[in-house]
Amino acid sequence: MPIINNYSPALPVYEVDVNGNTIDDPSNTSGRAVVGNVNAATVDSGAPVKIGAVFQSTKPTYTNTHRGNLQMDNRGSLQTNLTFAGADLATAVGLNVVYRGGSTLATGQIALGTTSTLIAAARTARQKITISPTSATLFYVGATGVTAANGLYVAAGASITLDTQAAVYGVAPSAVTVSYIELY
């Protein structure tokens, strides 16, 4: 079998740069590896090779041919900004976009019993819904047709918060009224 670029099935494979220097050495015998020139959680400098992001309290402005860093928030979460010129992004590309930091609250009370009962209808802009019993009685939540056998158990006196846009139903082994508050 021919040897190509020092490759043989019996030997490990090393990647090389344009000058033939090893840039990836799994056994680290050459001391070379593909890495950046600064550690994570330190001030960025130079032109590091990295898979990661940088936190900047003031976001940069880029123009044509500029290279940029991935941006993260001060907790390390990746930040993105989805835009589409001239149209609402959700409509333009068919995405289901939930805008965080809703400005509307809705509240209500629903009597639950032994049959599946709608607590809150589906709402596409909903971010969260919290459901609490008005007395120390357990209940179950889920989709339409929820039962004690297939629902999510909520202990007597406990509350549950769901991040959902779907309709929420409830059922209880005995009569209980639940209060809800939803943010949208």
C-alpha positions as CSV (number, residue, x, y, z in Angstrom):
1,M,0.0,0.0,0.0
2,P,1.4,3.4,-0.9
3,I,2.2,6.0,1.8
4,I,0.7,9.4,1.1
5,N,1.8,12.5,3.1
6,N,3.3,10.1,5.7
7,Y,0.0,8.3,6.0
8,S,-0.1,4.6,6.5
9,P,-3.0,2.6,8.0
10,A,-0.5,1.4,10.7
11,L,0.4,5.0,11.6
12,P,-1.6,7.8,13.3
13,V,-2.8,10.6,11.0
14,Y,-1.5,14.2,11.6
15,E,-2.9,17.3,10.0
16,V,-0.2,19.7,8.6
17,D,-0.2,23.3,7.7
18,V,0.8,24.8,4.3
19,N,4.5,24.4,5.3
20,G,4.1,20.7,6.3
21,N,4.3,21.4,10.0
22,T,2.2,19.2,12.2
23,I,-0.7,21.2,13.7
24,D,-2.6,18.3,15.4
25,D,-0.7,15.8,17.4
26,P,-3.0,13.5,19.4
27,S,-0.1,12.2,21.5
28,N,1.2,15.8,22.0
29,T,4.7,14.8,21.2
30,S,5.3,17.9,19.1
31,G,3.7,20.3,21.6
32,R,1.6,21.7,18.8
33,A,-2.2,21.9,18.7
34,V,-4.9,24.1,17.2
35,V,-5.7,26.5,20.1
36,G,-6.3,30.2,20.6
37,N,-3.8,32.5,22.2
38,V,-5.9,33.5,25.2
39,N,-7.8,31.4,27.8
40,A,-11.5,31.4,28.3
41,A,-12.9,34.1,30.6
42,T,-9.9,36.4,30.0
43,V,-9.6,39.6,27.9
44,D,-9.6,38.8,24.2
45,S,-6.5,39.7,22.2
46,G,-4.9,38.8,18.9
47,A,-6.7,36.6,16.4
48,P,-7.4,33.4,18.3
49,V,-8.7,30.2,16.8
50,K,-11.6,29.4,19.0
51,I,-15.0,27.9,19.3
52,G,-16.5,30.1,21.9
53,A,-17.8,33.6,22.4
54,V,-16.8,36.9,23.9
55,F,-18.8,39.2,26.3
56,Q,-19.0,42.8,25.3
57,S,-21.3,45.1,27.2
58,T,-21.4,47.4,24.1
59,K,-21.9,45.3,21.1
60,P,-19.6,46.0,18.1
61,T,-20.7,47.3,14.7
62,Y,-19.4,45.5,11.7
63,T,-19.0,46.4,8.0
64,N,-18.2,44.4,4.9
65,T,-15.3,42.0,5.3
66,H,-15.0,42.4,9.1
67,R,-14.5,39.2,11.1
68,G,-16.3,39.1,14.4
69,N,-16.6,37.1,17.6
70,L,-19.6,35.2,18.6
71,Q,-21.3,37.2,21.4
72,M,-22.4,36.0,24.8
73,D,-24.1,37.6,27.7
74,N,-22.5,38.1,31.1
75,R,-23.6,34.6,32.1
76,G,-22.0,32.8,29.1
77,S,-25.1,32.3,27.1
78,L,-24.8,32.7,23.3
79,Q,-26.5,35.9,22.0
80,T,-28.2,36.0,18.6
81,N,-30.1,38.6,16.8
82,L,-32.4,37.2,14.0
83,T,-33.4,39.8,11.4
84,F,-34.9,39.8,8.0
85,A,-35.1,43.0,6.0
86,G,-38.6,44.3,5.4
87,A,-40.6,41.6,7.2
88,D,-41.5,40.1,10.5
89,L,-39.0,37.3,11.0
90,A,-41.6,34.7,12.2
91,T,-43.8,35.4,9.1
92,A,-40.9,35.7,6.7
93,V,-39.2,32.3,7.5
94,G,-41.9,30.4,9.3
95,L,-40.3,30.4,12.7
96,N,-42.1,30.2,16.0
97,V,-40.5,33.1,17.8
98,V,-41.2,33.7,21.5
99,Y,-40.3,37.3,22.6
100,R,-39.0,37.3,26.1
101,G,-39.9,40.0,28.6
102,G,-43.6,40.0,27.9
103,S,-45.7,43.1,28.8
104,T,-49.1,41.5,29.5
105,L,-50.3,39.4,32.4
106,A,-53.6,37.4,32.4
107,T,-55.1,35.8,35.5
108,G,-58.0,33.6,36.3
109,Q,-59.5,30.9,38.4
110,I,-60.8,27.5,37.2
111,A,-62.7,24.8,39.1
112,L,-61.2,21.4,38.5
113,G,-62.9,18.1,39.1
114,T,-62.5,14.5,38.0
115,T,-62.7,15.2,34.3
116,S,-60.2,17.1,32.1
117,T,-60.9,20.8,32.3
118,L,-59.3,23.7,30.3
119,I,-57.2,25.9,32.6
120,A,-55.8,28.2,29.9
121,A,-56.3,28.2,26.1
122,A,-53.3,28.0,23.8
123,R,-51.6,31.4,23.3
124,T,-48.8,31.8,20.8
125,A,-47.2,34.8,22.6
126,R,-47.3,33.1,26.1
127,Q,-44.0,32.8,27.8
128,K,-44.9,31.2,31.1
129,I,-48.0,30.2,33.1
130,T,-48.0,29.5,36.8
131,I,-50.9,27.5,38.3
132,S,-51.6,27.2,42.0
133,P,-54.5,25.6,43.9
134,T,-56.5,27.9,46.2
135,S,-56.6,25.1,48.8
136,A,-54.3,22.3,49.8
137,T,-55.5,19.8,47.3
138,L,-53.3,17.9,44.7
139,F,-54.1,18.2,41.0
140,Y,-52.6,17.1,37.7
141,V,-51.9,19.1,34.5
142,G,-51.4,18.1,30.9
143,A,-52.9,18.3,27.5
144,T,-56.5,17.8,26.6
145,G,-57.8,14.6,28.1
146,V,-55.4,14.7,31.1
147,T,-56.0,12.1,33.8
148,A,-54.4,11.2,37.1
149,A,-52.7,8.4,35.1
150,N,-51.1,10.5,32.4
151,G,-50.9,14.0,33.9
152,L,-48.1,15.8,35.7
153,Y,-48.7,15.5,39.5
154,V,-48.8,18.8,41.4
155,A,-48.6,18.2,45.2
156,A,-51.2,19.6,47.5
157,G,-50.4,23.3,48.1
158,A,-47.7,23.4,45.5
159,S,-47.5,25.5,42.3
160,I,-46.2,24.7,38.9
161,T,-44.8,27.0,36.2
162,L,-44.8,25.9,32.6
163,D,-42.9,27.5,29.7
164,T,-45.5,26.6,27.1
165,Q,-47.7,28.1,24.4
166,A,-50.0,25.1,24.4
167,A,-53.4,24.8,26.0
168,V,-53.2,23.6,29.6
169,Y,-55.7,21.3,31.1
170,G,-56.2,20.0,34.7
171,V,-57.9,17.3,36.6
172,A,-58.1,16.5,40.4
173,P,-59.3,13.6,42.4
174,S,-61.7,15.9,44.3
175,A,-63.0,19.4,43.6
176,V,-60.3,22.2,43.7
177,T,-60.1,25.7,42.3
178,V,-56.8,26.6,40.7
179,S,-55.6,30.2,40.1
180,Y,-53.3,30.9,37.2
181,I,-51.2,33.8,36.0
182,E,-49.7,33.9,32.5
183,L,-47.1,36.2,31.0
184,Y,-47.3,37.0,27.3
